[in-house]
């Protein structure tokens, strides 16, 4: 892309000469173009590749940035450090593992492994270890690590200490540690800080409004005052406060970097002027914002429709009917249409209506590939092969397939390992282990050792096949499946994991790196579905765009959500609505139901206050103004659809 394709504000951001820079990028204003062009400009100024670090928040966003840079710079772009915050943290932890009492082949625990570890800690401390208590304790420790809980309360401090000690003994870290431990490394070791500051001599952050308190602390350690920091973000799209994102990080920049340059990107390349006018007036009701006004280069476009429906079921039927009608009278594909909602339960009525109309659809946010039981089991074997100290992987692997080793035998083994200060796998081979199940335990440990040798020295495909066959896993999955279809589905999932492992190995990667890469797929994005109407929550829609968008359930207490109203988080709800509206390119429809069933009772519903806050001059309340052009257009589209369905001339 040449510089003459950049507008004036984009050009200033791309070719900013140095020092801290905040690019305040509105929805659809080309922020990804700006950050990738800025990286390319740095490369063209002969800035060393190893002095550039770019981070964002999802693997999907990092992949898109890398692909754009490869198109711009060619294969040399593969040498650039482009990753998520947590991938950067993992790289730091692995490189300096000995400084934090770990080995380089450490394991990264997901939520199931964290729960098992915490259950063990609570039991050892003679505290309740039921599921609710485990989840509550982990949640509070996560808040503490993330800086969202100001001080230790009750028994949290000793619990965190015991939990962290257990992870260290198992050569493991959890997701929060991927931020906390790098901060400790940079704070306590001047040589480590100097090394990574040199690697972040030009540090770029995309989607900065999603950064948390600890991520900002890491940024401050990497980039000193006056450093070459570029952050691209939009305070109006900060919608993840519930998971630690701090919109105030945008305001904090000017205090910590006094010579900060601020550039606003306000030219929108996505939405029509009508959609932007409604969105701009809505978000202007927020008091805590840096301020900007988007302007469209796509023309005025159609007014924003508002529907008033009797019930959610009739609302869903109207959405489905309108999608079918609009597609029948235009050249749009199914995936040009998207239905957004505040809470996932709202999808049920829409799914039913789309099924009745025979419309293909995809609900974003289903079960992750990596959450499937068969994949979790194979990964537990791979984790144990990679890290003999991973006791949680040992517990899951030895249980599948069944080997006649019950909870009592494993409890005895755990006690033996604790007394002798070794891992469970090492305990299986210990000369002093005397137990009626000692031979089964020894055979399992020998199997793991053989597999470790195969994965380290053998062919990638042979090692994986040896794992499935010699462990008895493949036979167990086939035997335990309820029917042939489930068996084929489970084995197909495992074969997909096998293909990923082989491809990774062919590119020169080892098992340790493979497992860490798998874990860092934290956003767990699905492949983009094609030829289907998209259904998703507004949170899942951020960063996407569609020709036609329907936002349903716009009732007071639904959107804005009643909990947000009680907790006085109305501004974040308004930002969420702003994000939803700015997903639409050409046609935006806002809809609400007059009544909704709750706890078995029909209750009247009031329209969302957001509908009154948007620019009324670009809104059309279709059901109140039946003589409007929008009402007539809706009727005509349905009639044309019926004629087409019946094979009649239009």
C-alpha positions as CSV (number, residue, x, y, z in Angstrom):
1,X,0.0,0.0,0.0
2,X,1.4,3.4,-1.0
3,X,1.2,6.4,1.3
4,X,-1.2,8.2,-1.1
5,X,-3.9,5.7,-0.1
6,X,-3.8,7.0,3.4
7,X,-5.9,9.9,4.5
8,X,-4.2,12.8,6.3
9,X,-4.7,11.6,9.8
10,X,-3.6,8.0,8.9
11,X,-0.5,9.4,7.2
12,X,0.5,11.4,10.3
13,X,0.1,8.3,12.4
14,X,2.0,6.0,10.1
15,X,5.0,8.4,9.7
16,X,5.2,9.7,13.2
17,X,8.9,10.2,13.7
18,X,9.3,9.1,17.3
19,X,8.2,9.3,20.9
20,X,4.9,8.1,22.5
21,X,1.9,8.2,20.2
22,X,-1.8,7.5,20.8
23,X,-3.9,6.8,17.7
24,X,-7.5,7.3,18.7
25,X,-9.2,5.1,16.0
26,X,-12.9,5.2,15.7
27,X,-14.9,2.2,14.4
28,X,-14.2,1.4,10.8
29,X,-11.5,4.0,10.5
30,X,-8.8,1.7,9.3
31,X,-6.8,1.2,12.5
32,X,-5.4,-2.2,11.4
33,X,-4.2,-0.6,8.2
34,X,-2.5,2.2,10.2
35,X,-0.7,-0.1,12.7
36,X,0.5,-2.5,9.9
37,X,1.7,0.4,7.7
38,X,3.5,1.9,10.7
39,X,5.4,-1.3,11.3
40,X,6.2,-1.4,7.6
41,X,7.4,2.2,7.7
42,X,9.7,1.3,10.6
43,X,11.2,-1.6,8.6
44,X,11.7,0.6,5.6
45,X,13.6,3.1,7.9
46,X,16.0,0.1,8.6
47,X,14.8,-0.3,12.2
48,X,16.1,-3.8,13.2
49,X,13.4,-6.5,13.2
50,X,14.4,-7.5,16.7
51,X,13.7,-4.0,18.0
52,X,10.0,-4.1,17.0
53,X,7.4,-5.8,19.1
54,X,3.7,-5.5,18.3
55,X,1.0,-7.0,20.6
56,X,-2.7,-7.3,20.5
57,X,-5.3,-9.3,22.4
58,X,-6.4,-12.3,20.3
59,X,-4.6,-14.8,18.1
60,X,-6.9,-13.9,15.3
61,X,-6.0,-10.2,15.4
62,X,-2.3,-11.1,15.6
63,X,-2.6,-13.5,12.6
64,X,-4.4,-10.8,10.6
65,X,-1.7,-8.3,11.3
66,X,1.0,-10.7,10.3
67,X,-0.8,-11.6,7.1
68,X,-1.2,-8.0,6.1
69,X,2.5,-7.4,6.8
70,X,3.5,-10.4,4.7
71,X,1.5,-9.0,1.8
72,X,3.2,-5.7,2.4
73,X,6.8,-6.8,3.1
74,X,7.0,-10.3,1.8
75,X,8.4,-13.3,3.7
76,X,10.7,-11.0,5.8
77,X,7.7,-10.2,7.8
78,X,7.9,-13.6,9.4
79,X,10.9,-12.3,11.4
80,X,8.8,-9.7,13.2
81,X,7.6,-10.2,16.8
82,X,3.8,-10.0,16.5
83,X,1.8,-11.8,19.1
84,X,-0.7,-11.5,22.0
85,X,0.2,-10.0,25.4
86,X,0.1,-13.5,26.9
87,X,2.2,-15.0,24.1
88,X,4.8,-12.3,24.8
89,X,4.6,-13.1,28.5
90,X,5.1,-16.8,27.8
91,X,8.2,-16.1,25.7
92,X,9.7,-14.1,28.5
93,X,8.9,-16.7,31.1
94,X,10.3,-19.5,29.0
95,X,13.5,-17.6,28.2
96,X,14.2,-16.8,31.8
97,X,12.5,-19.8,33.4
98,X,15.3,-20.4,35.9
99,X,14.9,-16.9,37.4
100,X,11.4,-17.9,38.5
101,X,12.1,-21.4,39.6
102,X,10.9,-23.1,36.4
103,X,12.4,-25.2,33.6
104,X,12.0,-24.1,30.0
105,X,9.5,-26.9,29.2
106,X,7.0,-25.6,31.7
107,X,3.3,-26.4,31.3
108,X,0.6,-23.7,31.1
109,X,-2.5,-24.7,33.0
110,X,-5.9,-24.1,31.7
111,X,-9.0,-23.8,33.9
112,X,-9.5,-27.5,34.4
113,X,-5.9,-28.0,35.6
114,X,-6.2,-24.9,37.8
115,X,-9.3,-26.3,39.4
116,X,-7.6,-29.6,40.1
117,X,-4.6,-27.8,41.6
118,X,-6.8,-25.6,43.8
119,X,-8.8,-28.6,45.0
120,X,-5.6,-30.3,46.1
121,X,-4.5,-27.1,48.0
122,X,-7.9,-26.7,49.7
123,X,-7.9,-30.4,50.7
124,X,-4.4,-30.2,52.1
125,X,-5.3,-27.2,54.2
126,X,-8.4,-29.0,55.5
127,X,-10.8,-26.5,53.9
128,X,-14.0,-27.1,51.9
129,X,-13.0,-28.2,48.3
130,X,-16.4,-28.4,46.6
131,X,-16.7,-27.1,43.0
132,X,-18.2,-23.7,44.1
133,X,-15.4,-23.1,46.6
134,X,-12.7,-24.0,44.1
135,X,-14.1,-21.7,41.5
136,X,-14.6,-18.8,44.0
137,X,-11.1,-19.1,45.3
138,X,-9.5,-19.3,41.9
139,X,-11.6,-16.2,40.8
140,X,-10.4,-14.2,43.8
141,X,-6.8,-15.2,43.3
142,X,-7.1,-14.2,39.6
143,X,-8.4,-10.8,40.7
144,X,-5.6,-10.5,43.1
145,X,-3.0,-11.3,40.5
146,X,-4.6,-9.0,38.0
147,X,-4.5,-6.1,40.5
148,X,-8.3,-5.9,40.7
149,X,-8.4,-6.9,44.4
150,X,-6.5,-4.3,46.4
151,X,-5.5,-6.5,49.4
152,X,-5.5,-10.0,50.7
153,X,-8.5,-10.9,52.6
154,X,-9.4,-13.8,54.9
155,X,-7.3,-16.8,53.9
156,X,-6.5,-15.7,50.4
157,X,-2.8,-14.9,51.0
158,X,-1.8,-18.4,52.3
159,X,-4.0,-20.0,49.7
160,X,-2.3,-18.1,46.9
161,X,1.1,-19.0,48.3
162,X,0.3,-22.7,48.5
163,X,-1.3,-22.6,45.1
164,X,1.8,-20.9,43.5
165,X,4.1,-23.3,45.3
166,X,2.2,-26.3,43.9
167,X,2.4,-24.8,40.4
168,X,6.1,-24.2,40.8
169,X,6.7,-27.8,42.0
170,X,4.8,-29.1,38.9
171,X,6.8,-26.8,36.6
172,X,3.6,-25.0,35.6
173,X,2.1,-21.5,35.4
174,X,-1.4,-20.4,34.9
175,X,-2.8,-17.7,32.5
176,X,-2.5,-14.9,35.0
177,X,1.1,-15.8,35.7
178,X,1.9,-15.0,32.0
179,X,1.5,-11.3,33.0
180,X,2.5,-11.4,36.7
181,X,5.8,-13.3,36.3
182,X,7.2,-11.2,33.4
183,X,6.5,-8.1,35.5
184,X,8.5,-9.7,38.3
185,X,11.3,-10.5,35.9
186,X,11.5,-7.0,34.5
187,X,11.2,-5.4,38.0
188,X,13.7,-7.5,39.8
189,X,16.4,-8.2,37.1
190,X,18.0,-5.2,35.4
191,X,19.6,-7.4,32.7
192,X,16.3,-8.9,31.7
193,X,14.7,-5.5,31.6
194,X,17.4,-4.1,29.5
195,X,17.2,-7.0,27.1
196,X,13.4,-6.7,26.6
197,X,13.5,-2.9,26.4
198,X,15.9,-3.3,23.5
199,X,13.4,-5.8,21.9
200,X,10.6,-3.2,22.5
201,X,12.5,-0.2,21.3
202,X,9.5,0.3,19.1
203,X,6.5,-1.1,21.0
204,X,3.1,-1.1,19.3
205,X,-0.2,-2.1,20.9
206,X,-3.4,-2.7,19.0
207,X,-6.9,-2.6,20.6
208,X,-5.3,-0.7,23.5
209,X,-8.7,0.0,25.2
210,X,-8.8,-3.7,26.0
211,X,-5.7,-3.6,28.2
212,X,-5.8,-4.5,31.8
213,X,-4.0,-3.0,34.8
214,X,-1.2,-5.6,34.8
215,X,-0.8,-5.3,31.0
216,X,-0.4,-1.6,31.4
217,X,2.2,-2.2,34.2
218,X,4.1,-4.5,31.8
219,X,4.0,-1.9,29.1
220,X,5.4,0.8,31.5
221,X,8.3,-1.5,32.3
222,X,9.0,-2.2,28.6
223,X,8.8,1.4,27.4
224,X,10.3,4.2,29.5
225,X,9.0,7.7,29.4
226,X,9.8,9.3,26.0
227,X,10.1,5.9,24.4
228,X,8.8,4.8,21.0
229,X,5.4,3.7,22.1
230,X,2.5,3.5,19.7
231,X,-1.0,2.5,21.0
232,X,-4.0,2.3,18.8
233,X,-7.4,2.1,20.5
234,X,-10.9,3.6,20.9
235,X,-12.3,4.5,24.3
236,X,-15.8,4.3,22.8
237,X,-15.2,0.5,22.1
238,X,-14.0,-0.5,25.6
239,X,-16.5,-3.2,26.4
240,X,-14.5,-5.7,28.5
241,X,-14.4,-4.1,31.9
242,X,-16.0,-7.3,33.3
243,X,-12.8,-9.2,32.5
244,X,-10.3,-6.6,33.6
245,X,-10.0,-4.1,30.8
246,X,-9.4,-0.6,32.0
247,X,-10.6,2.2,29.8
248,X,-8.8,4.6,32.1
249,X,-5.5,3.2,30.7
250,X,-6.2,5.6,27.7
251,X,-6.4,8.6,30.0
252,X,-3.4,7.5,32.1
253,X,-1.1,7.7,29.0
254,X,-1.0,11.5,29.1
255,X,0.1,11.4,32.7
256,X,2.8,8.8,32.3
257,X,4.0,10.0,28.9
258,X,3.8,13.8,29.1
259,X,5.1,14.3,25.5
260,X,2.3,12.0,24.1
261,X,1.1,12.9,20.6
262,X,-2.6,12.2,20.0
263,X,-4.0,11.6,16.5
264,X,-7.7,11.0,15.9
265,X,-8.9,8.8,13.0
266,X,-12.5,9.9,12.4
267,X,-13.1,9.0,8.7
268,X,-15.2,5.9,8.7
269,X,-14.9,3.4,5.7
270,X,-17.6,1.0,6.9
271,X,-21.0,2.5,7.7
272,X,-23.4,4.9,6.0
273,X,-23.9,8.4,7.4
274,X,-27.3,7.4,8.9
275,X,-25.8,4.6,10.9
276,X,-23.0,6.8,12.1
277,X,-25.2,9.7,13.0
278,X,-27.3,7.4,15.2
279,X,-24.2,5.9,16.7
280,X,-22.4,9.2,17.3
281,X,-25.4,10.8,19.1
282,X,-25.8,7.7,21.3
283,X,-22.2,7.5,22.5
284,X,-22.0,11.3,23.1
285,X,-24.1,10.7,26.2
286,X,-21.1,9.1,27.8
287,X,-19.1,11.5,30.0
288,X,-15.9,9.6,30.3
289,X,-14.4,9.8,26.8
290,X,-11.7,11.5,24.9
291,X,-14.1,12.6,22.2
292,X,-14.4,12.2,18.4
293,X,-17.0,12.2,15.8
294,X,-17.0,9.7,13.0
295,X,-17.9,10.8,9.5
296,X,-18.8,8.4,6.6
297,X,-17.5,8.4,3.1
298,X,-20.3,6.0,1.9
299,X,-23.1,8.5,1.6
300,X,-26.3,9.0,3.6
301,X,-27.8,5.5,3.2
302,X,-31.1,4.2,4.5
303,X,-32.6,5.3,7.8
304,X,-32.2,3.0,10.8
305,X,-35.3,0.9,11.3
306,X,-36.9,0.3,14.7
307,X,-39.3,-2.5,15.2
308,X,-41.8,-3.0,18.0
309,X,-42.9,-6.6,18.3
310,X,-45.5,-8.2,20.6
311,X,-43.1,-11.0,21.9
312,X,-39.6,-12.3,21.5
313,X,-41.0,-15.2,19.4
314,X,-42.7,-12.8,17.0
315,X,-39.6,-10.6,17.0
316,X,-37.5,-13.6,15.9
317,X,-40.0,-14.6,13.2
318,X,-40.0,-11.1,11.8
319,X,-36.2,-11.1,11.7
320,X,-36.1,-14.5,9.9
321,X,-38.8,-13.4,7.5
322,X,-37.0,-10.1,6.7
323,X,-33.7,-11.9,6.1
324,X,-35.4,-14.3,3.6
325,X,-37.2,-11.4,1.9
326,X,-34.1,-9.2,1.7
327,X,-32.1,-12.0,0.2
328,X,-34.8,-12.9,-2.3
329,X,-34.9,-9.4,-3.7
330,X,-31.1,-8.7,-3.7
331,X,-27.8,-10.4,-4.5
332,X,-26.8,-10.7,-0.8
333,X,-25.5,-14.0,0.5
334,X,-26.7,-15.5,3.8
335,X,-23.5,-14.4,5.6
336,X,-24.2,-10.8,4.8
337,X,-26.7,-10.9,7.6
338,X,-26.0,-10.9,11.3
339,X,-28.3,-11.0,14.4
340,X,-26.8,-9.5,17.6
341,X,-28.1,-9.8,21.1
342,X,-26.9,-8.8,24.6
343,X,-27.2,-12.3,26.2
344,X,-26.8,-15.7,24.7
345,X,-30.2,-17.0,25.8
346,X,-31.8,-14.7,23.3
347,X,-30.5,-16.8,20.4
348,X,-33.0,-19.6,21.1
349,X,-36.1,-18.0,19.6
350,X,-34.1,-16.8,16.6
351,X,-32.6,-20.2,15.9
352,X,-36.1,-21.7,16.0
353,X,-37.4,-19.1,13.6
354,X,-34.5,-19.5,11.2
355,X,-34.9,-23.3,11.2
356,X,-38.6,-22.9,10.4
357,X,-37.7,-20.7,7.5
358,X,-35.1,-23.1,6.3
359,X,-32.3,-20.5,6.6
360,X,-28.8,-21.7,7.3
361,X,-27.2,-20.1,10.4
362,X,-24.1,-20.3,12.6
363,X,-24.1,-19.5,16.3
364,X,-20.7,-18.1,17.3
365,X,-19.3,-19.3,20.6
366,X,-20.0,-23.0,20.6
367,X,-17.9,-25.6,22.3
368,X,-14.2,-25.1,21.6
369,X,-12.4,-27.9,19.7
370,X,-9.9,-28.0,22.6
371,X,-12.6,-28.4,25.2
372,X,-13.8,-31.8,23.8
373,X,-13.1,-34.7,26.1
374,X,-11.1,-36.7,23.6
375,X,-8.8,-33.8,22.8
376,X,-8.3,-33.0,26.4
377,X,-7.3,-36.6,27.0
378,X,-4.7,-36.7,24.2
379,X,-3.4,-33.3,25.3
380,X,-2.9,-34.7,28.8
381,X,-0.7,-37.4,27.5
382,X,1.3,-34.9,25.4
383,X,1.7,-32.6,28.4
384,X,3.0,-35.5,30.6
385,X,5.4,-36.6,27.8
386,X,6.7,-33.0,27.6
387,X,6.8,-32.3,31.3
388,X,7.2,-35.3,33.7
389,X,6.4,-33.0,36.6
390,X,2.8,-32.2,35.4
391,X,0.9,-34.2,38.0
392,X,-2.5,-33.0,36.8
393,X,-1.8,-34.4,33.3
394,X,-0.6,-37.6,34.9
395,X,-4.0,-37.9,36.8
396,X,-6.0,-37.4,33.6
397,X,-3.8,-39.6,31.4
398,X,-3.6,-42.6,33.7
399,X,-7.4,-42.6,34.0
400,X,-7.9,-43.1,30.3
401,X,-8.2,-45.9,29.4
402,X,-9.1,-47.6,32.7
403,X,-6.1,-49.6,34.0
404,X,-7.6,-50.9,37.3
405,X,-5.9,-48.0,39.2
406,X,-8.6,-46.4,41.3
407,X,-8.7,-43.3,43.5
408,X,-7.3,-45.1,46.5
409,X,-4.2,-46.3,44.6
410,X,-3.7,-42.8,43.2
411,X,-4.2,-41.3,46.7
412,X,-1.5,-43.6,48.1
413,X,0.8,-42.7,45.2
414,X,0.2,-39.0,45.9
415,X,1.2,-39.5,49.5
416,X,4.3,-41.4,48.5
417,X,5.3,-38.6,46.1
418,X,4.8,-35.9,48.7
419,X,6.9,-37.8,51.3
420,X,9.7,-38.4,48.8
421,X,9.5,-35.0,47.2
422,X,9.0,-36.2,43.6
423,X,6.4,-36.1,40.9
424,X,3.7,-38.8,40.5
425,X,5.4,-40.2,37.4
426,X,8.8,-40.4,39.2
427,X,7.0,-42.1,42.1
428,X,5.8,-44.9,39.8
429,X,9.4,-45.8,39.2
430,X,10.7,-45.3,42.7
431,X,12.6,-48.3,44.1
432,X,10.8,-47.9,47.5
433,X,7.3,-47.9,46.1
434,X,5.5,-51.0,47.5
435,X,1.9,-51.3,46.5
436,X,-0.4,-53.9,45.1
437,X,-0.8,-51.7,42.0
438,X,2.9,-51.0,41.7
439,X,3.4,-53.0,38.6
440,X,0.5,-51.3,36.7
441,X,1.9,-47.9,37.8
442,X,5.4,-48.9,36.7
443,X,4.2,-50.0,33.3
444,X,2.3,-46.7,32.8
445,X,5.5,-44.8,33.6
446,X,7.6,-46.9,31.3
447,X,5.0,-46.2,28.5
448,X,5.3,-42.5,29.1
449,X,9.1,-42.7,28.9
450,X,9.0,-44.7,25.6
451,X,6.6,-42.1,24.2
452,X,8.9,-39.3,25.3
453,X,11.8,-40.9,23.4
454,X,9.5,-41.4,20.3
455,X,8.3,-37.8,20.3
456,X,11.8,-36.5,20.8
457,X,13.7,-38.7,18.4
458,X,11.2,-40.4,16.1
459,X,9.0,-39.3,13.2
460,X,6.1,-37.1,14.2
461,X,3.4,-39.3,12.7
462,X,4.9,-42.5,14.1
463,X,5.1,-41.0,17.6
464,X,1.5,-39.9,17.6
465,X,0.3,-43.2,16.2
466,X,2.3,-45.0,18.9
467,X,0.6,-42.8,21.6
468,X,-2.9,-43.8,20.3
469,X,-2.1,-47.5,20.0
470,X,0.2,-48.3,22.8
471,X,-1.8,-46.3,25.4
472,X,-5.0,-48.0,24.4
473,X,-6.6,-44.6,23.8
474,X,-7.9,-45.3,20.3
475,X,-9.4,-48.6,21.3
476,X,-11.0,-47.1,24.4
477,X,-12.6,-44.2,22.4
478,X,-14.0,-46.6,19.9
479,X,-15.3,-48.9,22.6
480,X,-16.8,-46.1,24.8
481,X,-18.6,-44.2,22.0
482,X,-22.4,-44.5,22.1
483,X,-22.7,-45.1,18.3
484,X,-20.7,-45.2,15.1
485,X,-21.3,-41.5,14.4
486,X,-19.9,-40.4,17.8
487,X,-17.0,-42.7,17.3
488,X,-16.2,-41.2,13.9
489,X,-16.6,-37.7,15.2
490,X,-14.2,-38.2,18.1
491,X,-11.6,-39.9,16.0
492,X,-11.9,-37.2,13.4
493,X,-11.1,-34.6,16.1
494,X,-8.1,-36.6,17.2
495,X,-6.9,-36.9,13.6
496,X,-7.2,-33.2,13.2
497,X,-5.0,-32.7,16.2
498,X,-2.6,-35.2,14.7
499,X,-2.4,-33.2,11.5
500,X,-1.6,-30.0,13.4
501,X,1.2,-31.8,15.3
502,X,2.7,-33.2,12.1
503,X,2.6,-29.8,10.4
504,X,4.2,-28.1,13.4
505,X,6.9,-30.8,13.5
506,X,7.6,-30.4,9.8
507,X,8.2,-26.7,10.4
508,X,10.9,-27.6,13.0
509,X,8.9,-27.2,16.2
510,X,9.1,-29.5,19.1
511,X,6.5,-30.9,21.5
512,X,7.0,-28.2,24.1
513,X,6.4,-25.4,21.7
514,X,3.4,-27.2,20.2
515,X,1.7,-27.5,23.5
516,X,2.4,-23.9,24.4
517,X,1.1,-22.8,21.0
518,X,-2.1,-24.8,21.5
519,X,-2.7,-23.2,24.9
520,X,-2.2,-19.7,23.6
521,X,-5.2,-20.2,21.3
522,X,-7.0,-18.4,24.2
523,X,-9.6,-16.7,22.1
524,X,-10.5,-20.0,20.6
525,X,-12.0,-18.4,17.4
526,X,-13.8,-20.7,15.1
527,X,-13.1,-20.8,11.4
528,X,-15.2,-18.1,9.7
529,X,-18.4,-19.8,8.6
530,X,-19.5,-19.1,5.0
531,X,-23.0,-19.2,3.5
532,X,-24.8,-18.9,6.9
533,X,-26.5,-16.1,8.8
534,X,-24.4,-15.2,11.8
535,X,-25.9,-15.2,15.3
536,X,-23.7,-13.9,18.2
537,X,-23.6,-11.8,21.3
538,X,-22.4,-8.2,20.9
539,X,-19.2,-9.0,22.8
540,X,-18.4,-11.7,20.2
541,X,-19.1,-9.3,17.3
542,X,-16.4,-6.7,18.0
543,X,-14.1,-6.2,15.1
544,X,-16.6,-7.7,12.6
545,X,-18.8,-6.1,10.0
546,X,-21.9,-7.1,8.0
547,X,-24.1,-5.5,5.3
548,X,-27.3,-6.1,7.3
549,X,-27.4,-6.1,11.1
550,X,-30.3,-6.8,13.4
551,X,-30.0,-5.9,17.1
552,X,-32.8,-7.7,19.0
553,X,-34.1,-7.5,22.6
554,X,-33.6,-3.8,23.0
555,X,-35.6,-3.6,26.2
556,X,-34.8,-1.8,29.4
557,X,-33.2,-4.5,31.7
558,X,-32.0,-6.6,28.7
559,X,-30.0,-4.0,26.9
560,X,-28.8,-2.2,29.0
561,X,-28.5,-5.2,31.2
562,X,-30.2,-4.9,34.6
563,X,-27.0,-5.9,36.5
564,X,-25.2,-3.1,34.7
565,X,-27.9,-0.6,35.8
566,X,-27.7,-1.8,39.4
567,X,-23.8,-1.6,39.4
568,X,-23.9,1.8,37.7
569,X,-22.1,0.6,34.6
570,X,-24.4,2.3,32.1
571,X,-21.5,3.9,30.2
572,X,-20.0,0.5,29.4
573,X,-23.4,-0.7,28.3
574,X,-23.7,2.3,26.0
575,X,-20.3,1.6,24.5
576,X,-21.5,-2.0,23.9
577,X,-24.5,-0.7,22.1
578,X,-22.3,1.6,20.1
579,X,-20.1,-1.3,19.1
580,X,-23.2,-3.3,18.0
581,X,-24.6,-0.4,15.9
582,X,-21.2,0.2,14.1
583,X,-21.0,-3.4,12.9
584,X,-23.6,-2.5,10.2
585,X,-22.5,-1.3,6.8
586,X,-25.7,-0.5,4.9
587,X,-28.8,-1.5,6.9
588,X,-29.3,-1.4,10.6
589,X,-32.5,-2.7,12.3
590,X,-33.1,-2.2,16.1
591,X,-35.9,-4.3,17.6
592,X,-37.6,-4.9,20.9
593,X,-40.6,-6.8,22.3
594,X,-43.4,-5.3,24.3
595,X,-43.7,-8.3,26.6
596,X,-41.4,-11.1,27.7
597,X,-42.0,-14.3,29.7
598,X,-40.0,-14.3,32.9
599,X,-40.3,-17.0,35.6
600,X,-43.4,-18.3,33.9
601,X,-45.2,-14.9,33.9
602,X,-45.8,-12.5,31.0
603,X,-44.3,-9.1,31.9
604,X,-44.5,-5.8,30.0
605,X,-41.2,-4.5,28.7
606,X,-40.2,-0.9,28.2
607,X,-38.0,0.1,25.2
608,X,-34.3,0.5,25.8
609,X,-33.4,4.1,26.7
610,X,-30.7,3.8,24.1
611,X,-33.4,4.1,21.4
612,X,-34.3,7.6,22.5
613,X,-30.6,8.7,22.8
614,X,-29.8,8.0,19.2
615,X,-30.4,10.7,16.5
616,X,-34.2,10.6,15.9
617,X,-33.8,12.3,12.5
618,X,-32.2,9.1,11.1
619,X,-34.5,6.6,12.9
620,X,-37.8,5.2,11.5
621,X,-40.2,3.7,14.0
622,X,-41.7,1.5,11.4
623,X,-44.7,0.2,13.4
624,X,-45.7,3.6,14.6
625,X,-45.3,5.2,11.1
626,X,-47.0,2.7,8.8
627,X,-47.0,5.2,6.0
628,X,-43.2,5.5,6.0
629,X,-41.1,4.4,3.0
630,X,-39.4,1.8,5.3
631,X,-42.7,0.2,6.2
632,X,-43.7,0.1,2.5
633,X,-40.3,-1.3,1.6
634,X,-40.6,-4.1,4.2
635,X,-44.1,-5.1,2.9
636,X,-42.9,-5.0,-0.8
637,X,-39.8,-7.1,0.0
638,X,-42.1,-9.8,1.6
639,X,-44.5,-9.7,-1.4
640,X,-41.6,-10.0,-3.8
641,X,-40.2,-12.9,-1.8
642,X,-43.5,-14.7,-1.9
643,X,-43.9,-14.1,-5.7
644,X,-40.4,-15.5,-6.2
645,X,-41.1,-18.5,-4.0
646,X,-44.3,-19.3,-6.0
647,X,-42.5,-18.8,-9.3
648,X,-44.6,-15.8,-10.3
649,X,-43.3,-12.8,-12.3
650,X,-42.3,-9.8,-10.2
